[in-house]
Amino acid sequence: MKYTLDTIPVLDAFRQECQCPLCRLEITCEDGYIDGLLSSAYMEPECRIRTNQTGFCRRHYSLMYERRNRLGLALMTHTHLQEMIRSLEETLSGTAKKRSKLPFFAGSGTQESSRPARIQSRIEACDICDQLAKTMRRYAFTTVRLALDRDDFRQMFKTHGGACLPHTALLLDLAEETLSEKERTSFEALLRESVLGRLREIEGNLYAFTQQFDYRNAGVAPSPEARNSVEHALNRLAGAIVGEEAALPAHND
């Protein structure tokens, strides 16, 4: 395959011990985007125009607040709030067209959205989420190509059990979008074997963990795999959300 700037980060991620290398890549990118926004980036006109319009989701507001650069966050929030006030003045003025509550009258979706929906769409928008989504699609494409073109990477992919379910969906989407029928069949076979194999392994470990609470097994120490099975299951089902898998890099700021 033709090597790109995304190849090395993907290879490095799959060389780590983790439940989902793509989750580690996403967390690393997320941390970098937060750092970038709270450094000098917030003074760049292009960045401020983007963040004024979009803002951030609850998670990323919280993560930025935990950093010590309150000035950068204050400046971005101030101008975004000004934009939100202008938008809300129009939305809450009472002049916006109301949509019927009956689906039959909702039409094809080309009508103006309801006022609650307009507010909800604004508060759910997030500049960091948008950047992450674009980056992760590139990494997912690179992962698919490496899995098809390199035997050593294919083995690493199997060792990791593919990816968590959210990133499995992303990989499958990229495979369907970019691969020929022959390549797609080959990759989907690899994905199915890797993901289902790991999920069945975790399911067995979860069962072993629950059996430790049976009085008949009192005094029997669980295996490390069983002891960590709840964390592994959650991170597989929902992406990296608990434990070390979900930890952002340490900061001294």
QUIPEHU-V140237 format. One line per field, one symbol per residue. phi: phi as a letter, one per 40 degrees, with the letter a starting at -180 (. if undefined). burial: # if it has 16 or more other ideal C-beta (glycine too) atoms within 10 Angstrom, else .. Layout:
phi->???
burial->???
This chain:
phi->.ccbccccdccccccccacadccccccccdccccdcccccccccdcccccccccgacdcccccccccccccdcccccccccdccccccdccccgccccccccdcccgcgccccccdcccccccccaccdcccccccccccccccccccbbcccdccccdcggaccdcccccccccccbccccccccccccccccccccccccdcccccccccccdcbdgccccdcccccccccccccbgcbbgcdcccdcbbc
burial->.....##.###.##...##########.##..###.##..##....##..##.####..#..##....#..##..##..#..##......#.......#..............##..##..#...####.##..##..##########....##.##..#########.###.##...#....#.##..##..##..##..#..##.##............#...#.#########..##....#........
